[in-house]
């Protein structure tokens, strides 16, 4: 029922034409606040928030169905940055006061969170040079973060830092309006938001530290694994929609007076895509179940899902452009939007090469 309602809502309120409009109008926010408000009112922003803090505590298998449908229409929203990453960090690392302060406001859609962790052009979440230091009334943070998803619209940043002796990762939640923060918006090729955020001796109170000093790695890694799986669910939706559109085109496009879908060589290419997508479906649902059961295999499942889904999404979108032919290369045809999203989503939270290497490392190789 949740998946069906999400499908109908997004079809009517957030088709790909809406993303095109945001892109062409050079919208300053990069998403539709009214749409986000409606999504929050439907409970989507609270699906993974405990009931005690105003959430539905619905579980990630259900949440994944919403993300999958969002992938089908390429919805530009703060769902990944706020509800997958930000919420997870507060859930697993925050104290009672932080949960009471932030989770209800995330649930009702009134605030947005963004993780500021990347510091290079490659995904290295545990390589941190941004430093914090103790002050008389709290802490001071200095450093620079790149590829901060939705950083230009975030109300709060979750910042990864280390001390001057590099004693582990410490997480802080920082008000985006704090003095010393500079945000430079960067539009990605998929028309989504990212930002470069600079912290110039930004003051943070004692209450801003999430968990204990130097012990943020476990919370960060778990939140990132959840985000990788959630993003994989969205990517699964994108590849299914791209495949469906490609097959529909093969059934209507004629060449030499014959429907090109009758050409055996093209049927073979479609069959390969179909088989790969079916594998991804099984992998994503298994990974979502691993979150809900708090499985010790979660890191393995996250890397398996992100690597396989990323590789398959690239295959399906590349083939879509190829099989659409010349019209697929034009901006008038929507299949190109899926290819652009695939390129960015594949890199977000680590590409398939990163996760193949991580899986091998986790397995002792």
Secondary structure, DSSP 8 states (H G I E B T S, - for coil): -HHHHHHHHHHHH--HHHHHHHHHTT-SSSS-HHHHHHHHHTTGGGTTS-GGGT-----HHHHHHHHHHHHHHT--SSIIIIIIIIHHHHHHH--HHHHHHHHHHHHTTS--EEEE---SSS--TT----EEEEETTEEEEEEEE-S-TTTTT-SEEEEEEB-TT--S-EEEEEETTSTTEEEEEEE-TTS-EEEEEEEEEEEE-GGGEESSTT--HHHHHHHHHHHHHHHHHHHHHHHHHHHHHHHHHHHH-EETTEEGGG-HHHHHHHHHHHHHHHHHHHHHHHHHHHHHTT-TTHHHHHHHHHHHHHHHHHHHHHHHHHHHGGGGGSTTSTHHHHHHHHHHHHHTT--HHHHHHHHHHHTT-
